[in-house]
Amino acid sequence: MSQILEDIIELKMHIIYIITKEIEYLRTFNFHEFRALQVIEGDLLILLNNKYNKIRNNKNIILYCTNEKTIEILSMLCIKFDKCLMVKHNIIDKYCYVI
């Protein structure tokens, strides 16, 4: 059961890395690379959504997870993910007339 949570952790880590790279490219006005990374991010988000749907259909996956470290890492990554998205969206808002 915890395999799905580990998959979510791995996907979140990859997405955070991609968003971090997107932020770098936005700051240097490298929109070609930014757009290429957006495609990868979109594909990863689809995979992540599929994993989330499995949890939505069976909440026992989280309730019966005995590995507290897994839940802790997942919580930390969710916070980091939200912060990365906020930074990315702020930069896009700042330079939206360029994109």
C-alpha positions, 0 to 999 in steps of 0.5 A: 500500500505504501508503494503508491505514496512512494510513487507520489513522493518520487513524482513530486520530487521530479516536478519540484526539480522541473519547476526549479529549472523553469524558474531559472529559465524564466529569470534568464528569459530563456522561454524556449527551454521554459516551454520545453520543461512545461511539457515535461511538467505536464506529463508528470502532473498527469502521472501524479494525478493518476496516483492521487485518484487511486488515493481518493478512491481508497483513503485507507492507503494513507490511514494504514501507512505505518511508515511515519517517515513516508508521511513526513516526507510527503507533507514536506514535499507538498509544502515545497511544491506549493512554494515552488509553484507560487514563485513560478507564478509570481515570475510569470505574472511579473513577465507575462507581457513577454511570454 
